[in-house]
Amino acid sequence: MKSKKIYLIRHGQTDFNFQGIVQGCGVDSSLNATGRAQANVFFETYKHIKFDKVYTSVLQRSIQSVQKFIDLGIPHQKLEGLNEINWGTREGKKITPEEDAYYHQVIKSWQDGQVDLRIEGGESPIDVASKQKPALDHILAQTDENIILICMHGRAMRALLCTILNYPLSSMDYFEHENLCLYELNYTGSMFSVSKFNYTKHLNDLK
């Protein structure tokens, strides 16, 4: 497989993010004003990069975050494998203290290695990694795409980074993220390395 440079970003802020409401793959929310501003400054910072392709999940917050690149005429493909984890019965709900305790119990179980544990009504980290594999294989197989932009979601991005960097899924929470953060990755054709980790300098003027 050919070498690539990959700009991997999390989508911009939504009202659900701001209000602490669980989204997941079952909630197709839009960017709020802050998220749109984040998308704008990311575009202004990186519009000089000659991206060969833009990949997003099928969810609109992901697409809206890179819409200005798409509007430049850069080819765009939506892949369901880049969707967020399914948070099951917690999707669309604001976390109460009781539910927050359950959520953190599940996260702790994942950190302890129980990565096949599904959150109630939803997915496990293994489920997420499994659905990502065809998407990742497809992206890496495109020999004419040398510089690509991928926009996806927080928990799913953590799982993907574990996979490509050969970390166990129990290490997901090592990969911190903020809305519209950047992970800049280099792929040699056989292995990945990270040159920017949860990078947010482009957002400084918004803070």
Secondary structure, DSSP 8 states (H G I E B T S, - for coil): ---EEEEEEE---BHHHHHTB---TT----B-HHHHHHHHHHHHHHTTS--SEEEE-SSHHHHHHTHHHHHTT--EEE-GGGS----GGGTT-B--HHHHHHHHHHHHHHHTT-TT---TTS--HHHHHHHHHHHHHHHHH-TT--EEEEEE-HHHHHHHHHHHTT--GGGGGGS---TT-EEEEEE-SS-EEEEEEEE-GGGGGG-
